[in-house]
Amino acid sequence: MNEDTFAEIELRRGAVRVTAADLEQIKVALAQALSEQESPDFAPLLAELDDSACMILSDGTARIGGWKLKPDATGQSLLLEHQPAQRSAAMLFYIARLQFHEGRWSVPEVTIRKVRGR
C-alpha cells in the first residue's frame, strides 16, 4: 500500500484522514480489545483478525479484513463495523468504537448488535 494513500471520513467536526500506518495501529488496538472480551462470541473475530490485511481501497474505503471504517450514526466519532459474510434471519454486527488521543488509536469498546432480517 502506498504510504501517501489515505481514507478520508467526514465527521461533524471535520474530515479525519486515516493512513495505512493508522490502520496497522488500529488493528493492534482492536486485537487487544477483542482479547479482553469475556464473551466467546469474540474469539473467532480475534483469530480472523490475525490474518486480516489493512487496506485502503480505490474508492477511499478503509478496511481491516472484514472490518470497515466508518462514522458512527451521529457523525461524532469513528467506528469499525464487522458484518456477517452471509445474510440470514438474524445477523450479528460487531461494532468497535475508536478513539484518537495523544497520537495513538485505541478501541475502548466493542459491542454486538443483533439485526433481524425481513
C-alpha contacts under 8 A as a table, 3 or more apart, distances in Angstrom:
res1	aa1	res2	aa2	distance
1	M	5	T	7.21
1	M	20	A	7.09
1	M	55	M	7.17
1	M	56	I	7.76
2	N	5	T	5.37
2	N	20	A	7.95
3	E	19	T	7.40
3	E	20	A	6.68
3	E	21	A	7.96
4	D	19	T	7.57
5	T	19	T	6.29
5	T	20	A	7.07
5	T	56	I	7.14
6	F	17	R	6.17
6	F	18	V	5.36
6	F	19	T	4.42
6	F	20	A	6.76
6	F	56	I	6.63
6	F	60	G	7.11
7	A	17	R	5.63
7	A	18	V	5.17
7	A	19	T	6.51
7	A	56	I	6.37
7	A	60	G	4.85
7	A	61	T	6.08
7	A	62	A	5.88
8	E	15	A	6.17
8	E	16	V	5.53
8	E	17	R	4.51
8	E	18	V	6.36
8	E	60	G	6.81
9	I	15	A	5.49
9	I	16	V	5.24
9	I	17	R	6.52
9	I	18	V	7.93
9	I	70	K	6.79
9	I	71	P	6.87
10	E	14	G	5.92
10	E	15	A	4.31
10	E	16	V	6.34
10	E	71	P	7.25
10	E	75	G	7.59
11	L	14	G	5.13
11	L	15	A	5.67
11	L	16	V	7.12
11	L	71	P	6.55
11	L	75	G	4.84
11	L	76	Q	5.82
11	L	77	S	6.73
12	R	15	A	7.96
12	R	75	G	5.43
12	R	76	Q	5.82
13	R	76	Q	7.26
18	V	22	D	5.75
18	V	23	L	7.01
18	V	62	A	7.90
19	T	22	D	5.02
19	T	23	L	6.38
20	A	23	L	5.08
20	A	24	E	6.38
20	A	54	C	6.92
20	A	55	M	6.91
20	A	56	I	7.20
21	A	24	E	5.13
21	A	25	Q	6.33
22	D	25	Q	5.07
22	D	26	I	6.07
22	D	105	W	7.51
23	L	26	I	4.93
23	L	27	K	6.02
23	L	54	C	6.01
23	L	55	M	7.77
23	L	62	A	7.92
23	L	63	R	7.93
23	L	64	I	7.13
24	E	27	K	5.05
24	E	28	V	6.51
24	E	54	C	6.49
25	Q	28	V	5.29
25	Q	29	A	6.37
25	Q	104	R	7.72
25	Q	105	W	6.47
26	I	29	A	5.00
26	I	30	L	5.95
26	I	105	W	5.77
26	I	106	S	6.69
26	I	107	V	7.65
27	K	30	L	5.03
27	K	31	A	6.13
27	K	49	L	7.75
27	K	54	C	7.82
27	K	64	I	6.96
28	V	31	A	5.14
28	V	32	Q	6.31
29	A	32	Q	5.13
29	A	33	A	6.22
29	A	105	W	6.93
29	A	106	S	5.33
29	A	107	V	5.78
30	L	33	A	5.03
30	L	34	L	6.06
30	L	96	A	7.49
30	L	106	S	7.50
30	L	107	V	5.85
31	A	34	L	5.17
31	A	35	S	6.10
31	A	46	L	6.13
31	A	49	L	7.08
31	A	50	D	7.94
32	Q	35	S	5.18
32	Q	36	E	6.40
33	A	36	E	5.26
33	A	37	Q	6.73
33	A	107	V	6.14
33	A	108	P	7.15
33	A	109	E	7.26
33	A	110	V	7.12
34	L	37	Q	5.36
34	L	42	F	6.20
34	L	43	A	7.43
34	L	45	L	7.58
34	L	46	L	6.07
34	L	110	V	7.32
35	S	42	F	7.89
35	S	43	A	7.50
35	S	46	L	6.86
37	Q	40	P	7.87
37	Q	42	F	6.76
39	S	42	F	6.19
39	S	43	A	7.90
40	P	43	A	5.45
41	D	44	P	7.00
42	F	45	L	5.35
42	F	46	L	6.54
43	A	46	L	5.25
43	A	47	A	6.50
44	P	47	A	5.14
44	P	48	E	6.13
45	L	48	E	5.01
45	L	49	L	5.96
46	L	49	L	5.06
46	L	50	D	6.52
47	A	50	D	5.49
47	A	51	D	7.47
48	E	51	D	5.78
48	E	52	S	6.45
49	L	52	S	4.87
49	L	64	I	7.71
49	L	65	G	6.80
51	D	65	G	7.94
52	S	64	I	6.02
52	S	65	G	4.38
52	S	66	G	7.64
53	A	63	R	7.96
53	A	64	I	5.62
53	A	65	G	5.36
54	C	62	A	7.71
54	C	63	R	5.87
54	C	64	I	4.40
54	C	65	G	6.51
55	M	62	A	5.87
55	M	63	R	5.33
55	M	64	I	6.33
55	M	65	G	7.95
56	I	60	G	6.04
56	I	61	T	5.63
56	I	62	A	4.45
56	I	63	R	6.33
57	L	60	G	5.36
57	L	61	T	5.27
57	L	62	A	6.40
57	L	63	R	7.89
58	S	61	T	7.33
61	T	68	K	7.51
61	T	69	L	7.26
62	A	68	K	6.13
62	A	69	L	5.48
63	R	66	G	6.91
63	R	67	W	5.51
63	R	68	K	4.58
63	R	69	L	6.00
64	I	67	W	5.06
64	I	68	K	6.58
65	G	68	K	7.92
66	G	82	H	5.67
66	G	83	Q	7.08
67	W	80	L	5.71
67	W	81	E	5.27
67	W	82	H	4.46
67	W	83	Q	7.38
68	K	80	L	5.26
68	K	81	E	5.26
68	K	82	H	6.49
69	L	78	L	7.00
69	L	79	L	5.84
69	L	80	L	4.56
69	L	81	E	6.64
70	K	78	L	5.78
70	K	79	L	5.61
70	K	80	L	6.25
70	K	81	E	7.49
71	P	74	T	7.71
71	P	75	G	5.42
71	P	76	Q	7.20
71	P	77	S	5.78
71	P	78	L	4.52
71	P	79	L	5.95
72	D	75	G	5.30
72	D	76	Q	6.57
72	D	77	S	5.74
72	D	78	L	5.79
72	D	79	L	6.05
73	A	76	Q	7.91
74	T	77	S	7.72
75	G	78	L	7.84
77	S	97	R	7.79
77	S	98	L	7.23
77	S	99	Q	7.69
78	L	97	R	6.45
78	L	98	L	5.53
78	L	99	Q	7.43
79	L	95	I	6.67
79	L	96	A	5.45
79	L	97	R	4.46
79	L	98	L	5.29
80	L	95	I	5.76
80	L	96	A	5.00
80	L	97	R	6.53
80	L	98	L	7.42
81	E	93	F	6.80
81	E	94	Y	5.70
81	E	95	I	4.71
81	E	96	A	6.46
82	H	93	F	5.70
82	H	94	Y	5.03
82	H	95	I	6.55
83	Q	92	L	7.14
83	Q	93	F	5.06
83	Q	94	Y	6.84
84	P	87	R	6.90
84	P	91	M	6.59
84	P	92	L	6.57
84	P	93	F	6.64
87	R	91	M	6.92
87	R	117	G	7.92
88	S	91	M	6.01
88	S	117	G	6.53
89	A	116	R	5.58
89	A	117	G	4.60
89	A	118	R	7.16
90	A	114	K	6.74
90	A	115	V	5.66
90	A	116	R	4.33
90	A	117	G	5.88
91	M	114	K	5.71
91	M	115	V	5.18
91	M	116	R	6.25
91	M	117	G	7.52
92	L	112	I	6.41
92	L	113	R	5.74
92	L	114	K	4.65
92	L	115	V	6.29
93	F	112	I	5.71
93	F	113	R	5.08
93	F	114	K	6.26
93	F	115	V	7.36
94	Y	110	V	6.96
94	Y	111	T	5.80
94	Y	112	I	4.64
94	Y	113	R	6.29
95	I	110	V	5.52
95	I	111	T	5.22
95	I	112	I	6.20
95	I	113	R	7.41
96	A	107	V	6.40
96	A	108	P	7.88
96	A	109	E	5.82
96	A	110	V	4.31
96	A	111	T	6.53
97	R	107	V	5.73
97	R	108	P	6.43
97	R	109	E	5.46
97	R	110	V	6.38
98	L	105	W	6.87
98	L	106	S	5.81
98	L	107	V	4.82
98	L	108	P	6.75
98	L	109	E	7.78
99	Q	105	W	5.66
99	Q	106	S	5.25
99	Q	107	V	6.33
99	Q	108	P	7.26
100	F	103	G	6.53
100	F	104	R	5.52
100	F	105	W	4.55
100	F	106	S	6.44
101	H	104	R	5.45
101	H	105	W	6.61
101	H	106	S	7.93
107	V	110	V	7.34
